[in-house]
Amino acid sequence: MQHNFSVYFKGISFRRYLLMLAGNLLIGVGISIFKLSGLGNDPFSGMTMALSDFLHIPYAHFWLLLNIVLFAIEFFAGRSFVGIGTIINACLLGYVSSFFYEVWLQMGLLPVEFWQQLVIVCIGVLVSSMGVSFYQTSNIGISPYDSLSLIINRRLPRVPYFWCRMSTDVLCAAICYAAGGIVSLGTLISAFGLAPLIHLSNKLVAVPLLAQKQTGAAEAAE
């Protein structure tokens, strides 16, 4: 087992570690910005916030508890999706987003006008899409929640991945609403607006960063 861990970690380039860490940091910042807007978060984060408020458990603690449950599902039903990025996302993202949300409040950035909320949502979309792009491109572990739709798709191959993901997102949004959370414009924007920006970030930033590393390594070998 120790040998397997050693081989796993040695097989991951330092730049992939950096991309994964930067991606999770940006996702956490993005979640905090969406929350600051008051127009709703992505379905999973929104559900987590609503349930944590409903149960009177601090958001970061509840994020960790919920992800422990989801990680157990991922570990037994989709172990191939587990990596170091899975652990970082499950354990730290809630604390990162909570920290930055408090920073924004202390800086007096809470919006009071609707146009300010829209601007903040747009910033949240840009930051979150860059974070997801980095996190996905690093390819060293899928978050427990993201793995659910992949596991469903693997078990039900006739159901397109789009509908597997949509089903988990709709369920989260419904639970968020039932628990008194915010399901609004920010939720819709994050659900439908992130994908094209993630694709653009992959093409222009994340993938070229890894390609540059690979090219540099090849030239050094020569």
C-alpha positions as CSV (number, residue, x, y, z in Angstrom):
1,M,0.0,0.0,0.0
2,Q,2.8,2.4,0.9
3,H,4.5,1.6,-2.4
4,N,1.3,2.3,-4.3
5,F,1.0,5.7,-2.6
6,S,4.6,6.5,-3.4
7,V,4.1,5.6,-7.1
8,Y,0.9,7.6,-7.3
9,F,2.5,10.8,-5.9
10,K,5.7,10.5,-7.9
11,G,3.6,10.2,-11.1
12,I,2.0,13.6,-10.6
13,S,4.0,16.7,-11.8
14,F,4.5,19.7,-9.5
15,R,2.6,21.8,-12.0
16,R,-0.5,19.6,-11.8
17,Y,-0.4,19.9,-8.0
18,L,-0.3,23.7,-8.3
19,L,-3.2,23.7,-10.8
20,M,-5.3,21.6,-8.5
21,L,-4.5,23.8,-5.5
22,A,-5.1,27.0,-7.4
23,G,-8.3,25.6,-8.9
24,N,-9.7,24.7,-5.5
25,L,-8.7,28.0,-4.1
26,L,-10.4,29.9,-6.9
27,I,-13.6,27.7,-6.6
28,G,-13.7,28.5,-2.9
29,V,-13.3,32.2,-3.7
30,G,-16.0,31.9,-6.3
31,I,-18.5,30.3,-3.9
32,S,-17.9,33.2,-1.5
33,I,-18.5,35.7,-4.2
34,F,-21.7,34.1,-5.3
35,K,-22.9,34.1,-1.7
36,L,-22.0,37.7,-1.4
37,S,-24.2,38.6,-4.3
38,G,-27.3,37.3,-2.5
39,L,-28.6,35.9,-5.8
40,G,-27.9,32.2,-5.1
41,N,-25.0,29.8,-5.5
42,D,-24.4,26.8,-7.6
43,P,-26.9,24.1,-6.7
44,F,-24.6,22.0,-4.4
45,S,-23.1,24.9,-2.6
46,G,-26.5,26.5,-2.2
47,M,-28.0,23.3,-0.8
48,T,-25.1,23.0,1.6
49,M,-25.5,26.6,2.8
50,A,-29.3,26.2,3.2
51,L,-29.0,22.9,5.2
52,S,-26.2,24.3,7.4
53,D,-28.4,27.3,8.3
54,F,-31.4,25.0,8.8
55,L,-29.5,22.7,11.1
56,H,-27.5,25.5,12.8
57,I,-24.2,24.0,11.8
58,P,-21.4,26.3,10.5
59,Y,-21.2,26.1,6.8
60,A,-17.6,24.9,6.6
61,H,-18.2,22.1,9.2
62,F,-21.3,21.0,7.4
63,W,-19.5,21.0,4.0
64,L,-16.9,18.6,5.5
65,L,-19.5,16.3,7.1
66,L,-21.6,16.1,3.9
67,N,-18.5,15.5,1.8
68,I,-17.4,12.7,4.1
69,V,-20.7,10.9,3.3
70,L,-20.4,11.6,-0.4
71,F,-16.8,10.5,-0.4
72,A,-17.8,7.1,1.1
73,I,-20.1,6.7,-1.9
74,E,-17.4,7.7,-4.3
75,F,-14.8,5.4,-2.7
76,F,-17.0,2.3,-3.0
77,A,-18.9,3.1,-6.2
78,G,-16.3,5.1,-8.2
79,R,-12.9,4.5,-6.7
80,S,-11.2,5.4,-10.0
81,F,-12.4,9.0,-9.5
82,V,-10.6,9.4,-6.2
83,G,-7.3,11.3,-6.0
84,I,-5.5,13.9,-3.9
85,G,-7.7,16.6,-5.5
86,T,-10.7,14.8,-4.1
87,I,-9.4,15.1,-0.5
88,I,-8.4,18.7,-0.9
89,N,-11.8,19.6,-2.3
90,A,-13.8,17.7,0.3
91,C,-11.9,18.9,3.3
92,L,-10.9,22.5,2.6
93,L,-13.3,24.1,0.2
94,G,-15.9,25.0,2.8
95,Y,-13.3,26.6,5.0
96,V,-11.8,28.6,2.1
97,S,-15.2,29.9,1.0
98,S,-16.2,30.8,4.5
99,F,-12.9,32.6,5.1
100,F,-13.2,34.8,2.0
101,Y,-16.8,35.5,2.6
102,E,-15.9,37.0,6.0
103,V,-13.1,39.0,4.2
104,W,-15.6,40.5,1.7
105,L,-17.9,41.5,4.6
106,Q,-15.1,43.1,6.6
107,M,-14.1,45.1,3.4
108,G,-17.7,46.4,3.2
109,L,-18.4,44.8,-0.2
110,L,-21.9,43.6,0.6
111,P,-24.1,44.9,-2.4
112,V,-27.1,47.1,-1.8
113,E,-28.2,47.7,-5.3
114,F,-29.4,45.1,-7.9
115,W,-26.8,46.2,-10.4
116,Q,-24.1,45.6,-7.8
117,Q,-25.4,42.1,-7.2
118,L,-25.2,41.4,-11.0
119,V,-21.6,42.7,-11.2
120,I,-20.7,40.5,-8.3
121,V,-22.4,37.4,-9.9
122,C,-20.4,38.0,-13.1
123,I,-17.2,38.2,-11.1
124,G,-18.2,35.0,-9.3
125,V,-18.8,33.2,-12.7
126,L,-15.4,34.3,-14.0
127,V,-13.5,33.2,-10.9
128,S,-15.4,29.9,-10.5
129,S,-15.0,28.9,-14.1
130,M,-11.2,29.5,-13.9
131,G,-11.1,27.5,-10.7
132,V,-13.1,24.5,-12.2
133,S,-10.9,24.7,-15.3
134,F,-7.7,24.4,-13.3
135,Y,-9.1,21.7,-11.0
136,Q,-10.4,19.6,-13.9
137,T,-7.3,20.0,-16.1
138,S,-5.0,18.9,-13.2
139,N,-6.9,15.5,-13.4
140,I,-5.8,14.3,-10.0
141,G,-9.1,13.6,-8.3
142,I,-12.8,14.4,-8.7
143,S,-14.8,16.0,-5.9
144,P,-17.3,13.7,-4.1
145,Y,-20.3,15.7,-5.5
146,D,-19.0,15.8,-9.1
147,S,-18.4,12.1,-9.0
148,L,-22.1,11.3,-8.3
149,S,-23.2,12.2,-11.9
150,L,-20.2,10.2,-13.3
151,I,-21.1,7.2,-11.2
152,I,-24.7,7.4,-12.3
153,N,-23.6,7.6,-15.9
154,R,-21.3,4.6,-15.5
155,R,-24.1,2.5,-13.9
156,L,-26.7,3.8,-16.4
157,P,-24.7,4.1,-19.7
158,R,-27.8,4.7,-21.8
159,V,-28.5,7.9,-19.9
160,P,-26.4,10.8,-21.3
161,Y,-24.1,12.4,-18.8
162,F,-25.9,15.7,-19.2
163,W,-29.1,14.3,-17.7
164,C,-27.2,12.6,-14.9
165,R,-25.6,15.9,-14.0
166,M,-28.8,17.8,-14.4
167,S,-30.7,15.4,-12.1
168,T,-28.2,15.9,-9.3
169,D,-28.2,19.6,-9.7
170,V,-32.0,19.9,-9.8
171,L,-32.2,17.7,-6.7
172,C,-29.8,20.0,-4.9
173,A,-31.6,23.1,-6.0
174,A,-34.9,21.6,-4.8
175,I,-33.4,20.7,-1.4
176,C,-31.9,24.2,-1.2
177,Y,-35.3,25.8,-1.8
178,A,-37.1,23.5,0.6
179,A,-34.6,24.3,3.3
180,G,-35.2,28.1,2.8
181,G,-32.1,28.7,0.7
182,I,-31.8,31.1,-2.2
183,V,-32.5,29.7,-5.7
184,S,-32.3,32.7,-8.0
185,L,-30.5,34.3,-10.9
186,G,-27.1,33.3,-9.6
187,T,-28.1,29.7,-9.4
188,L,-29.3,29.8,-13.1
189,I,-26.1,31.6,-14.2
190,S,-23.9,29.1,-12.4
191,A,-25.8,26.1,-13.8
192,F,-25.9,27.2,-17.4
193,G,-23.2,29.9,-17.8
194,L,-20.1,28.2,-16.3
195,A,-19.7,25.5,-18.9
196,P,-18.7,27.7,-21.9
197,L,-16.4,29.8,-19.7
198,I,-14.7,26.6,-18.3
199,H,-14.2,25.4,-21.9
200,L,-12.7,28.7,-22.9
201,S,-10.4,28.7,-19.8
202,N,-9.3,25.2,-20.6
203,K,-8.3,26.2,-24.1
204,L,-6.6,29.5,-23.3
205,V,-5.1,29.0,-19.9
206,A,-5.2,25.6,-18.1
207,V,-4.3,23.2,-21.0
208,P,-1.5,25.5,-22.4
209,L,0.1,25.6,-18.9
210,L,0.4,21.8,-18.8
211,A,1.4,21.6,-22.4
212,Q,4.2,24.2,-21.7
213,K,5.4,21.9,-18.9
214,Q,5.5,18.9,-21.1
215,T,7.3,20.7,-23.9
216,G,9.9,22.0,-21.4
217,A,10.5,18.5,-20.0
218,A,10.9,17.1,-23.6
219,E,13.4,19.8,-24.4
220,A,15.4,19.1,-21.3
221,A,15.5,15.4,-22.1
222,E,17.0,16.2,-25.5
